[in-house]
Amino acid sequence: MTPADHGRELIPRPEQTPDALRAALAVVAPGRLNEMQATKDDAFAKAVEWQSLSPVRSWVLTWAGSAA
């Protein structure tokens, strides 16, 4: 079901936190959970290495789009 089908989302738009995004993805695309975890690990490692939150912000935005 898509918004075009019935005018509503499959699930409510999740908060933009790792736990909320993971829970939403588990509903809409559970086969992508391992990919999500791998990219999360990479983003957090880059954030530490670069001393910047940019990789984490990018990760959240990417997965917010995928989990919605």
N, C-alpha and C positions, 0 to 999 in steps of 0.2 A: 504494500500500500504506500502510495506517495501522496504528498500534499495535493497534487493535481487530481488524484483519484477521488479523494473524499474531503479535500479542503483542510486537512489537519496533518500534523506530523505523526510519524510512526511512534516516536517517543518524545517527551519534552526535551527541549534543548538543554544539554547538561551544563553544569557550572564548568568553568575553565580551570579545573584542578585535575591533577593526574588521576586521583581515585574516581572522580565523577566521570572523566572521559573513558577510563577503563571500563567502568560499569556500563556506560552507554554502548561502547563498542562490543561488549560481551552480548548485548541484545541484538544489535544491528549487523555485526560482522565478526562473530566469534573466531573465525578462522584467521583473523588478522591480529589477534592478541600477542602472539610471539613477535610479530613485526613491530608492533607498538612498543613492546618492552625493549627490544633491541635498539630502536631509534631513541627511546627515552634514555637508556644507558649511555648511548653515544652523546646525546645532547647534554646530559649532566656532566659527563667527563670533559667535554669541550668547555662547558661553563667554568669548571674549575681551572682547566688549563689556561683559558683565555682571561680568567677573572672578570667574566661578563655574563649577564643573564640573557644575552641575545639568543644563544642556542636553545635555551629553555623556552623563551617566548616563542620562537619559531616552531618548536616542537608542539607547544600547546595550540597554536593557531592551526597547524597542519592537522592535528588529531581532532580538534574541535570541528573542523569541516568534515572529517571522515566519520565521526561518531554522531553527527546530527542527522 
